[in-house]
Amino acid sequence: GAYWSERDLTAAPELAGAAEEALALAGWERGSVDHIELTAPFAHQLLLLADELGLGTGSALVERFENGTGDGPTLNVSGGWHAGSAAGVAGLAAAAHAADRVRSGGRALVHGCTGLAAQSHAVVLLEGAA
């Protein structure tokens, strides 16, 4: 994407693009992901990134955080960055947590980002044996 001072800081379309590319490479459908772990150093980024992935806002998003039984994947059940993970290992901790969640089946999308305005995104997809 554009340099951080030349882009809309209220959106992160690069994440949606990275997720769609990862899903296509894996041959997965967007609706087949059961758990999502997002790396967001700031609370506003977590809301922005969830919106970019089409996870909703308000009560729909709260259900995902609380591991509710709502429609769609759970979100950051590990607590993500805000659970006290150090910056250098936050992505690895999220991947390990997601791997544990899908160990007996299911699919997970794990996200990592860098940059002052979350301008670089990496997406890893994990699938457990059913």
C-alpha positions, 0 to 999 in steps of 0.5 A: 500500500501507500506510504503511511502518510499518503493513505487513509488511516481509518482503513487497512485494505491491505489486510483484506487483500492479504487474507483473500490471497492466503485463502485462495492459495490454500483453496479455502472459502472465507466462511470456513475459518473457525478462529481468527487471531489478529495482531493489533498493538492498539485497541482502535486497530483491532476494531479497524482490522476486524471491520476489514475482514467483515467481522462486523461491529457492535454486538456481533464483534463482541460475541466473537471476542467472547467466544460466543455462538454467533455466526462466524469465527471467534476472534482473539480468544487468546487476548491477542496483543492486549494479553501482554504479549511482547511485540517481537513474539505476539504473532508467534504466540497468536499462531501457537494459540490458534494451532492449539484451537484447531488441533482436533479440527477446524480452521484458523486465520492468524494475522500479523502486522508492522508499521506505524499505521499497520501498513504491512500485513502477513496472514497464516492459515492453519487447519487441524485434522478432523 
